[in-house]
Amino acid sequence: MEVKSVIGTRRSIRFFEPWREVEREKIQAILEATYRAPRMLETDFLRIVVMYRDRLSEEELATLQTPTTTAQLDMAPVVLIFYAESEAFEASKLEANHQALMDLGVLNPSHGWTKERYASSVGPYLQGLADDADRVPISFGRDAGGPTVSREVMRLARTAIGVAQTFALLAAVDEGLSAQLSAINTTTVKAMMGIPDSWIPSSPMLLGYHGESRAAGGQRPREAFEEDFFELRYGHPFYREPAVVEHLRECDMIQPGAPFPWRMTEVRALARKFGLPD
């Protein structure tokens, strides 16, 4: 698919075909996409654990649910669980990564990337980010009280996860799959999967074939464009050019919005089909 159409077609799908497995090659294609996502300060933060619903007992699956993640977790055959390895932000590892990119001509003297400047400026700057006294816990809730990281490293790590999740979502759509970023009981997952204490958890991605129509009732409503995007300064909205909007409609990035007139009929039919409350 063209990238604009992929963006426009993506939905947070909540009804999956529970009987239809996701091909391993499609899972790998999604992982390959995240493998090529941009890295914050060239840090190898990203870690993903692939979990298969059918390899869990009913009891294990039930313990993963949260108040906002219920039936869709029962239906999705695959869950990609995203983490950031906080220990990846370590001076010697970063220096090796940056040196490799200097050797490849990616980071160049024209932009200040030299061994001398790295030793005198870049390296100490990165070490300062790691050592900053403003620290936050890696885990919250029942897992609180464990390792901490600097607030800046946490920001970089969560940004890295968010970028990778975006790549994964779009790759899933391109592979003909459907997905939803959702919540999950990270404490249970940590114990079940042997997750290291240094891994920062984030929203997992439910993955499967759509059990509802792929449009899922239409593109979700959004607040006014001008409320979110500004030019030159805050309070000065970025002008939304109607001709651009029309072009994006033609490219399938902007699609008919929710609700489709038949959506609630579809939802009731899906509930009956899957034995869920309607």
Residue frames relative to the residue before (quaternion, step in Angstrom):
aa qw qx qy qz dx dy dz
M 1.0000 0.0000 0.0000 0.0000 0.00 0.00 0.00
E 0.5205 -0.5887 0.5059 0.3557 3.57 -1.24 0.45
V 0.6140 -0.6055 0.3514 0.3645 3.56 -1.00 0.82
K 0.6440 0.5172 -0.3463 0.4449 3.63 0.93 -0.75
S 0.6542 0.5002 -0.3117 0.4741 3.57 1.02 -0.76
V 0.6061 0.5432 -0.3486 0.4648 3.59 1.06 -0.71
I 0.6543 0.5054 -0.3102 0.4693 3.58 0.91 -0.93
G 0.7041 0.4789 -0.2733 0.4475 3.57 0.88 -0.93
T 0.6888 0.4996 -0.2760 0.4470 3.58 1.07 -0.73
R 0.5476 0.6417 -0.3991 0.3592 3.59 1.11 -0.58
R 0.0384 0.7583 -0.6500 0.0327 3.53 -1.08 0.87
S 0.4452 -0.6005 0.5650 0.3493 3.55 -1.30 0.23
I 0.1458 -0.8245 0.5452 0.0417 3.56 -0.13 1.33
R 0.1555 -0.8131 0.5586 0.0519 3.57 -0.91 0.98
F 0.6894 0.3452 -0.2696 0.5770 3.58 1.29 -0.07
F 0.0350 -0.7967 0.6030 -0.0198 3.57 -0.59 1.19
E 0.4919 -0.5943 0.5276 0.3556 3.57 -1.29 0.30
P 0.2715 -0.8240 0.4690 0.1655 3.62 -0.07 1.24
W 0.6679 0.5213 -0.2946 0.4419 3.58 1.16 -0.53
R 0.6781 0.5048 -0.2849 0.4519 3.60 1.21 -0.32
E 0.3184 -0.7673 0.5295 0.1714 3.56 -0.53 1.17
V 0.4088 -0.6645 0.5640 0.2706 3.54 -1.27 0.48
E 0.4728 -0.6908 0.4704 0.2793 3.56 -0.75 1.05
R 0.5678 -0.6303 0.4183 0.3245 3.54 -0.98 0.91
E 0.6486 0.5308 -0.3329 0.4321 3.59 0.98 -0.77
K 0.6331 0.5108 -0.3400 0.4718 3.58 1.13 -0.56
I 0.6052 0.5266 -0.3528 0.4817 3.58 1.07 -0.67
Q 0.6592 0.5035 -0.3148 0.4613 3.57 0.91 -0.87
A 0.6233 0.5439 -0.3475 0.4414 3.60 0.98 -0.79
I 0.6481 0.5031 -0.3143 0.4776 3.58 1.04 -0.78
L 0.6529 0.4982 -0.3148 0.4758 3.58 0.94 -0.84
E 0.6259 0.5328 -0.3378 0.4586 3.59 1.02 -0.76
A 0.6259 0.5327 -0.3381 0.4585 3.59 1.05 -0.73
T 0.6827 0.4676 -0.2979 0.4760 3.60 0.89 -0.88
Y 0.5814 0.5949 -0.3501 0.4307 3.58 1.18 -0.65
R 0.7371 0.3841 -0.2008 0.5185 3.55 1.22 -0.58
A 0.3996 0.7100 -0.4818 0.3226 3.57 1.23 0.29
P 0.6070 -0.5516 0.4136 0.3952 3.61 -1.13 0.52
R 0.2581 -0.7611 0.5794 0.1353 3.56 -1.12 0.74
M 0.4481 -0.6869 0.5052 0.2686 3.55 -0.96 0.88
L 0.8327 -0.0798 -0.0085 0.5479 3.58 -0.62 1.19
E 0.5760 -0.6285 0.3441 0.3934 3.56 1.17 0.75
T 0.3919 0.7192 -0.4737 0.3237 3.57 1.11 0.73
D 0.3707 -0.7360 0.5287 0.2032 3.57 -0.87 0.98
F 0.0146 0.8513 -0.5220 0.0513 3.57 0.59 1.20
L 0.6961 0.5784 -0.2960 0.3054 3.54 0.73 -1.16
R 0.0621 0.7375 -0.6711 0.0440 3.51 -1.13 0.90
I 0.0384 -0.7924 0.6087 0.0045 3.60 -0.98 0.84
V 0.1502 -0.7490 0.6390 0.0900 3.55 -1.02 0.88
V 0.2610 -0.7565 0.5827 0.1420 3.58 -0.83 1.03
M 0.0806 -0.8022 0.5915 -0.0007 3.55 -0.68 1.15
Y 0.2162 -0.7769 0.5826 0.1018 3.57 -0.96 0.93
R 0.4950 -0.6959 0.4388 0.2796 3.56 -0.67 1.14
D 0.7185 0.4842 -0.2733 0.4177 3.58 0.81 -0.98
R 0.6331 0.4988 -0.3488 0.4782 3.59 1.24 -0.04
L 0.6108 0.5102 -0.3523 0.4924 3.56 1.31 0.15
S 0.4692 -0.6334 0.5259 0.3194 3.55 -1.18 0.54
E 0.6574 -0.4907 0.3786 0.4286 3.57 -1.25 0.29
E 0.6429 0.5269 -0.3224 0.4530 3.57 1.02 -0.78
E 0.6555 0.5030 -0.3142 0.4676 3.59 0.94 -0.85
L 0.6538 0.5178 -0.3137 0.4539 3.56 0.93 -0.88
A 0.6464 0.5303 -0.3180 0.4471 3.57 0.98 -0.83
T 0.6705 0.5067 -0.3110 0.4438 3.60 1.00 -0.75
L 0.6195 0.5545 -0.3475 0.4335 3.60 1.20 -0.32
Q 0.5736 0.6304 -0.3755 0.3641 3.57 1.18 -0.49
T 0.1715 -0.7323 0.6490 0.1149 3.51 -1.35 0.50
P 0.7041 -0.4479 0.3073 0.4574 3.64 -1.19 0.09
T 0.7451 0.3798 -0.2262 0.4994 3.63 1.13 -0.52
T 0.7223 0.3377 -0.2262 0.5595 3.60 1.25 -0.12
T 0.1204 0.8179 -0.5437 0.1449 3.55 -0.19 1.30
A 0.8442 0.1952 -0.1038 0.4883 3.57 -0.26 -1.28
Q 0.6284 0.5543 -0.3614 0.4091 3.60 0.98 -0.72
L 0.6209 0.5306 -0.3410 0.4655 3.59 1.14 -0.60
D 0.6296 0.5216 -0.3287 0.4727 3.59 1.12 -0.63
M 0.7273 0.4582 -0.2386 0.4517 3.58 1.07 -0.74
A 0.6543 0.5303 -0.3313 0.4254 3.61 0.96 -0.78
P 0.3617 -0.7713 0.4759 0.2186 3.64 -0.61 1.01
V 0.7822 0.2163 -0.1079 0.5742 3.59 1.19 -0.50
V 0.0748 -0.7590 0.6446 0.0536 3.55 -1.15 0.71
L 0.1820 -0.7456 0.6318 0.1089 3.56 -0.90 0.98
I 0.1508 -0.8089 0.5661 0.0491 3.56 -0.57 1.16
F 0.2337 -0.8185 0.5198 0.0720 3.54 -0.51 1.29
Y 0.0187 0.7731 -0.6329 0.0365 3.53 -1.08 0.87
A 0.2280 -0.7026 0.6404 0.2102 3.51 -1.42 0.12
E 0.3403 -0.7276 0.5625 0.1957 3.57 -0.88 0.98
S 0.3236 -0.7905 0.4877 0.1806 3.57 -0.25 1.28
E 0.6491 0.5372 -0.3246 0.4298 3.59 1.08 -0.65
A 0.4900 0.6504 -0.4391 0.3796 3.60 1.26 -0.07
F 0.6580 0.4667 -0.3100 0.5031 3.57 1.19 -0.54
E 0.3275 0.7169 -0.5220 0.3261 3.52 0.35 1.34
A 0.6280 -0.6312 0.3004 0.3421 3.54 -0.81 1.10
S 0.7082 0.4658 -0.2889 0.4449 3.60 0.75 -0.98
K 0.6370 0.5163 -0.3298 0.4678 3.60 1.07 -0.74
L 0.6603 0.5042 -0.3089 0.4631 3.57 0.95 -0.88
E 0.6429 0.5232 -0.3294 0.4521 3.58 0.95 -0.84
A 0.6481 0.5122 -0.3200 0.4639 3.59 0.96 -0.81
N 0.6475 0.5160 -0.3162 0.4632 3.59 0.98 -0.84
H 0.6913 0.4775 -0.2796 0.4647 3.55 0.89 -0.97
Q 0.6319 0.5270 -0.3373 0.4574 3.58 1.01 -0.75
A 0.6300 0.5322 -0.3350 0.4556 3.58 1.01 -0.78
L 0.6797 0.4757 -0.2918 0.4760 3.59 0.99 -0.81
M 0.5961 0.5306 -0.3647 0.4796 3.59 1.14 -0.52
D 0.6535 0.5154 -0.3101 0.4595 3.57 0.98 -0.82
L 0.6937 0.4698 -0.2644 0.4777 3.58 1.14 -0.65
G 0.4959 -0.6700 0.4236 0.3545 3.57 1.25 -0.16
V 0.4328 0.6790 -0.4722 0.3588 3.57 1.22 0.46
L 0.7401 0.2070 -0.1199 0.6285 3.57 1.03 -0.89
N 0.0581 -0.8633 0.4976 -0.0606 3.54 -0.45 1.26
P 0.6554 -0.5154 0.3802 0.4004 3.61 -1.25 0.43
S 0.5684 0.6083 -0.3848 0.3985 3.62 1.11 -0.59
H 0.7486 0.3266 -0.1821 0.5475 3.57 1.22 -0.54
G 0.6721 -0.5470 0.2800 0.4131 3.55 1.20 0.49
W 0.5336 0.6376 -0.4086 0.3767 3.58 1.24 0.17
T 0.2567 0.7170 -0.6032 0.2371 3.53 -0.25 1.38
K 0.6414 -0.5236 0.3837 0.4090 3.57 -1.21 0.42
E 0.6534 0.5273 -0.3182 0.4403 3.56 0.97 -0.86
R 0.6956 0.4565 -0.2856 0.4755 3.57 0.84 -0.92
Y 0.5919 0.5593 -0.3726 0.4450 3.58 1.07 -0.63
A 0.6883 0.4883 -0.2826 0.4560 3.56 0.89 -0.96
S 0.7526 0.4224 -0.2212 0.4541 3.58 0.94 -0.85
S 0.8251 0.2363 -0.0779 0.5073 3.59 1.04 -0.70
V 0.7417 0.4346 -0.2567 0.4417 3.58 0.55 -1.16
G 0.6713 0.5156 -0.3018 0.4387 3.58 0.81 -0.99
P 0.6847 0.4659 -0.2982 0.4745 3.63 0.80 -0.92
Y 0.6137 0.5483 -0.3483 0.4487 3.59 1.07 -0.72
L 0.6852 0.4760 -0.2854 0.4717 3.59 0.87 -0.94
Q 0.6323 0.5222 -0.3321 0.4660 3.57 1.02 -0.76
G 0.6265 0.5431 -0.3269 0.4536 3.55 1.08 -0.73
L 0.6217 0.5297 -0.3407 0.4656 3.58 1.06 -0.70
A 0.6792 0.4970 -0.2881 0.4568 3.56 0.96 -0.88
D 0.7542 0.4187 -0.2035 0.4631 3.57 0.99 -0.88
D 0.3701 0.7604 -0.4803 0.2327 3.60 1.24 -0.12
A 0.4870 -0.7038 0.4474 0.2594 3.56 -0.94 0.95
D 0.5878 0.5439 -0.3747 0.4673 3.60 1.23 -0.33
R 0.0940 0.8450 -0.5072 0.1408 3.55 0.00 1.34
V 0.1698 -0.7675 0.6127 0.0815 3.54 -1.23 0.58
P 0.5420 -0.6233 0.4404 0.3518 3.61 -1.11 0.57
I 0.5282 -0.6229 0.4758 0.3265 3.56 -1.13 0.63
S 0.7958 0.1591 -0.0681 0.5802 3.57 1.02 -0.81
F 0.2617 -0.7556 0.5841 0.1390 3.52 -1.25 0.55
G 0.7112 0.4449 -0.3164 0.4428 3.56 -1.29 -0.05
R 0.8432 -0.1259 0.1081 0.5114 3.56 -0.96 -0.89
D 0.6841 0.4783 -0.2867 0.4701 3.59 1.19 -0.48
A 0.4243 0.7168 -0.4645 0.3006 3.59 1.25 -0.02
G 0.6763 0.4862 -0.3611 0.4192 3.54 -1.21 0.51
G 0.5745 0.5862 -0.3738 0.4320 3.56 1.29 0.02
P 0.8276 -0.1942 0.1456 0.5062 3.58 -1.12 -0.63
T 0.2104 -0.7512 0.6113 0.1333 3.53 -1.26 0.51
V 0.1497 -0.7468 0.6357 0.1258 3.54 -1.34 0.32
S 0.6037 -0.5331 0.4195 0.4188 3.55 -1.20 0.33
R 0.6114 -0.5766 0.3928 0.3733 3.55 -1.11 0.67
E 0.6440 0.5288 -0.3259 0.4465 3.58 1.05 -0.73
V 0.6399 0.4990 -0.3275 0.4840 3.61 1.00 -0.74
M 0.6184 0.5312 -0.3421 0.4672 3.59 1.03 -0.74
R 0.6440 0.5202 -0.3235 0.4582 3.59 0.96 -0.85
L 0.6666 0.4960 -0.2983 0.4698 3.58 0.90 -0.91
A 0.6591 0.5197 -0.3089 0.4472 3.58 0.95 -0.90
R 0.6867 0.4699 -0.2918 0.4718 3.57 0.88 -0.90
T 0.6012 0.5368 -0.3599 0.4699 3.59 1.09 -0.61
A 0.6444 0.5265 -0.3173 0.4548 3.58 0.95 -0.89
I 0.6481 0.5033 -0.3196 0.4738 3.58 0.96 -0.84
G 0.6620 0.5274 -0.3118 0.4317 3.58 0.88 -0.93
V 0.6418 0.5060 -0.3221 0.4778 3.57 0.99 -0.81
A 0.6669 0.5012 -0.3008 0.4622 3.59 0.91 -0.91
Q 0.6287 0.5311 -0.3366 0.4576 3.59 1.01 -0.76
T 0.6325 0.5279 -0.3289 0.4617 3.57 1.02 -0.77
F 0.6409 0.5079 -0.3189 0.4792 3.58 0.95 -0.87
A 0.6627 0.5175 -0.3064 0.4461 3.58 0.94 -0.89
L 0.6470 0.5244 -0.3204 0.4513 3.59 0.92 -0.88
L 0.7041 0.4615 -0.2736 0.4652 3.57 0.83 -0.98
A 0.6273 0.5221 -0.3372 0.4692 3.59 1.05 -0.70
A 0.6207 0.5448 -0.3412 0.4489 3.59 1.03 -0.76
V 0.6551 0.4976 -0.3107 0.4762 3.58 0.91 -0.90
D 0.6562 0.5213 -0.3080 0.4503 3.57 0.94 -0.88
E 0.6814 0.4682 -0.2753 0.4906 3.59 1.17 -0.59
G 0.5648 -0.6220 0.3792 0.3878 3.59 1.27 0.08
L 0.5441 0.6094 -0.3892 0.4257 3.56 1.29 0.31
S 0.3033 -0.7079 0.5942 0.2321 3.52 -1.36 0.01
A 0.0907 -0.8126 0.5756 -0.0141 3.54 -1.13 0.65
Q 0.0591 -0.7624 0.6408 0.0678 3.50 -1.38 0.26
L 0.3193 -0.6780 0.6229 0.2245 3.54 -1.01 0.84
S 0.0369 0.8290 -0.5478 0.1062 3.54 -0.63 1.11
A 0.5455 -0.5778 0.4775 0.3750 3.52 -1.32 -0.05
I 0.0094 -0.7690 0.6390 0.0159 3.53 -1.30 0.35
N 0.5351 -0.6104 0.4642 0.3544 3.58 -1.15 0.47
T 0.2335 -0.8274 0.4967 0.1194 3.58 -0.01 1.31
T 0.5818 0.5726 -0.3788 0.4361 3.60 1.14 -0.52
T 0.6626 0.4923 -0.2953 0.4811 3.56 0.97 -0.88
V 0.6474 0.5220 -0.3203 0.4536 3.57 0.93 -0.89
K 0.6318 0.5520 -0.3357 0.4283 3.56 0.94 -0.88
A 0.6973 0.4530 -0.2719 0.4845 3.57 0.90 -0.91
M 0.6764 0.5240 -0.2877 0.4302 3.56 0.96 -0.90
M 0.7930 0.3315 -0.1355 0.4929 3.56 0.97 -0.96
G 0.4573 -0.7071 0.4414 0.3100 3.59 1.24 0.02
I 0.1984 0.8160 -0.5164 0.1675 3.57 1.03 0.82
P 0.4762 -0.6817 0.4703 0.2956 3.64 -0.83 0.90
D 0.6039 -0.5824 0.4128 0.3546 3.57 -1.16 0.61
S 0.6721 0.5300 -0.2944 0.4251 3.59 1.11 -0.62
W 0.5766 0.5926 -0.3849 0.4101 3.60 1.24 -0.12
I 0.3068 -0.7459 0.5708 0.1542 3.56 -0.88 1.04
P 0.3024 -0.7899 0.5014 0.1824 3.63 -0.54 1.09
S 0.0478 -0.7727 0.6315 0.0433 3.53 -1.29 0.44
S 0.7339 -0.4107 0.2931 0.4547 3.56 -1.31 -0.06
P 0.3555 -0.7214 0.5486 0.2286 3.60 -0.88 0.89
M 0.3554 -0.7101 0.5640 0.2267 3.55 -1.31 0.24
L 0.2754 -0.7363 0.5987 0.1535 3.56 -0.71 1.11
L 0.0775 -0.8309 0.5496 -0.0395 3.55 -0.84 1.00
G 0.3383 0.7261 -0.5545 0.2258 3.56 -0.97 0.86
Y 0.5946 -0.5065 0.4489 0.4342 3.53 -1.28 -0.44
H 0.5330 -0.6756 0.4048 0.3092 3.55 -0.89 0.95
G 0.2775 -0.7567 0.5751 0.1403 3.52 -0.98 0.98
E 0.6600 0.3803 -0.2807 0.5840 3.55 1.31 -0.24
S 0.6745 -0.4356 0.3526 0.4806 3.58 -1.24 0.07
R 0.5807 -0.6245 0.3843 0.3537 3.56 -0.97 0.79
A 0.6271 0.5341 -0.3405 0.4534 3.59 1.11 -0.59
A 0.1932 -0.8362 0.4935 0.1410 3.58 1.29 -0.42
G 0.7633 -0.3953 0.1995 0.4705 3.55 0.92 0.92
G 0.6783 -0.4873 0.2931 0.4653 3.59 1.24 0.01
Q 0.6439 -0.5043 0.3934 0.4200 3.55 -1.27 0.31
R 0.5343 -0.6624 0.4305 0.3007 3.52 -1.01 0.88
P 0.5282 -0.6272 0.4581 0.3433 3.60 -1.07 0.66
R 0.1445 -0.7676 0.6201 0.0734 3.52 -1.19 0.62
E 0.5648 -0.5541 0.4787 0.3804 3.53 -1.28 0.40
A 0.7054 -0.4414 0.3202 0.4528 3.58 -1.25 0.22
F 0.5878 -0.6058 0.4196 0.3338 3.58 -0.96 0.95
E 0.6904 0.5155 -0.2788 0.4242 3.56 0.93 -0.94
E 0.5830 0.5769 -0.3793 0.4283 3.59 1.22 -0.24
D 0.7519 0.4218 -0.1969 0.4668 3.57 1.16 -0.57
F 0.7969 0.2878 -0.1171 0.5181 3.58 1.07 -0.67
F 0.0924 -0.8194 0.5650 -0.0283 3.53 -0.84 1.09
E 0.2217 -0.7636 0.5947 0.1188 3.54 -1.26 0.48
L 0.8395 0.1464 -0.1660 0.4963 3.54 -0.95 1.01
R 0.7868 -0.1568 0.1281 0.5830 3.59 0.88 -0.85
Y 0.6160 -0.5231 0.4249 0.4079 3.55 -1.28 0.35
G 0.7551 0.3595 -0.2834 0.4694 3.55 -1.01 0.84
H 0.6741 0.4085 -0.2898 0.5429 3.58 1.30 -0.17
P 0.2851 -0.8147 0.4726 0.1776 3.62 0.02 1.26
F 0.4634 -0.6196 0.5529 0.3092 3.52 -1.24 0.60
Y 0.4202 -0.7332 0.4733 0.2487 3.57 -0.63 1.11
R 0.2801 -0.7603 0.5685 0.1426 3.55 -0.85 1.02
E 0.2672 -0.8022 0.5208 0.1177 3.53 -0.28 1.33
P 0.4445 -0.7208 0.4585 0.2695 3.64 -0.57 1.08
A 0.6263 0.5467 -0.3515 0.4304 3.61 1.01 -0.70
V 0.6304 0.5147 -0.3307 0.4778 3.58 1.09 -0.70
V 0.6225 0.5384 -0.3330 0.4602 3.57 0.99 -0.84
E 0.6711 0.4978 -0.2992 0.4607 3.57 0.90 -0.90
H 0.6258 0.5295 -0.3316 0.4669 3.59 1.02 -0.79
L 0.6807 0.4842 -0.2922 0.4657 3.59 0.95 -0.86
R 0.5727 0.5429 -0.3819 0.4810 3.58 1.18 -0.43
E 0.6622 0.5084 -0.3017 0.4605 3.56 0.94 -0.89
C 0.6912 0.4604 -0.2629 0.4911 3.59 1.15 -0.68
D 0.4878 -0.6996 0.3982 0.3377 3.58 1.33 0.04
M 0.4454 0.6700 -0.4834 0.3452 3.60 1.16 0.37
I 0.7175 0.2631 -0.1853 0.6178 3.56 1.10 -0.72
Q 0.0436 -0.8223 0.5652 -0.0505 3.55 -0.51 1.25
P 0.7037 -0.4459 0.3142 0.4553 3.61 -1.21 0.26
G 0.3876 -0.7733 0.4698 0.1764 3.53 -0.88 1.02
A 0.5808 -0.5668 0.4635 0.3557 3.50 -1.33 0.42
P 0.6480 -0.1886 -0.7229 -0.1482 1.43 -2.24 1.14
F 0.4542 -0.6134 0.5575 0.3265 3.55 -1.12 0.62
P 0.5988 -0.6153 0.3616 0.3635 3.63 -0.96 0.74
W 0.7263 0.4233 -0.2368 0.4870 3.58 1.13 -0.58
R 0.3713 0.7839 -0.4588 0.1927 3.60 1.26 -0.03
M 0.7040 0.4666 -0.3005 0.4431 3.61 0.75 -0.94
T 0.5865 0.5407 -0.3697 0.4764 3.58 1.15 -0.51
E 0.6344 0.5210 -0.3188 0.4738 3.57 1.03 -0.82
V 0.6620 0.5174 -0.3145 0.4419 3.59 0.87 -0.94
R 0.6603 0.4941 -0.3138 0.4705 3.60 0.93 -0.85
A 0.6501 0.5089 -0.3184 0.4658 3.58 0.99 -0.79
L 0.6406 0.5189 -0.3209 0.4662 3.59 1.02 -0.78
A 0.6340 0.5328 -0.3326 0.4511 3.57 0.98 -0.84
R 0.6657 0.4807 -0.3042 0.4830 3.58 0.95 -0.84
K 0.6375 0.5491 -0.3249 0.4318 3.58 0.97 -0.85
F 0.7834 0.3270 -0.1577 0.5045 3.57 0.92 -0.94
G 0.5038 -0.6852 0.4102 0.3294 3.60 1.26 0.19
L 0.4597 0.6774 -0.4363 0.3733 3.57 1.09 0.78
P 0.6234 -0.5308 0.3952 0.4166 3.61 -1.18 0.37
D 0.1277 -0.7979 0.5831 0.0841 3.58 -1.06 0.72
